[in-house]
Amino acid sequence: MERVEVIKRDITQMKVDAIVNAANSSLMGGGGVDGAIHRAGGPQILEECKKIVATQGECETGEAVITTAGKLPAKFVIHTVGPVWSNGKNQEDCLLADCYRNSLQLAIDHGCKTVAFPNISTGAYRFPKNLAAKIAVSTIKYCLQQHGEFEKIFFVCFDQENFDLMQKELIAASNPETSIP
Ligand code: AR6
């Protein structure tokens, strides 16, 4: 897990190959990190999202699509749609893991070696932050074991609670004695 880092920052400032956006199925922008990315990146990102929707339809929960990053310092924006938390019995955990997996697959397909993730679904979509942190870290850990090409994966937290939870999970995942297999 030495290729993973948890930081507290605005993800729009990340100079990485790809930042991930916690979008909604319409890909037409919204609040939270989605709003911040479209505001900072300018209209080009929305134009590309519109073209994607016109050709392949809306983005399903757990899926991801990629655009360029407009005025952002990153090269690409990977838009993924996290699950809305209802009661935890609607495959929310699997769908959240799909977001991380499918985003990384798109990153690989586009030659990205550095990727920054926000805490998908933990804002407007109300996914419990501690469970989301466990899923994010375990999914990324598994993906990194499969893919040697990544140089660095950042978890970019906006709030202190997510930052603390992600740090805790990362430390646990890095320690073979406490790590969940
Ligand atoms: N940089 C990094 N993280 C951020 C930023 C930022 N600039 N701004 C917010 N966060 P949310 P969701 C964190 O609500 O729960 C949108 O309207 C935030 O603190 O952005 O997946 C979409 O259009 C939280 O921890 O995404 C969808 O409709 C995390 O990003 C819906 O919200 C995710 O919060 C998606 O909901």
Residues whose N, C-alpha, C, O or C-beta is under 5 A from the ligand:
A	BS01	AR6	R9 D10 I11 T12 A22 A23 N24 G29 G30 G31 G32 V33 D34 A36 G82 P118 N119 I120 S121 T122 G123 A124 Y125 R126 V156 C157 F158 D159
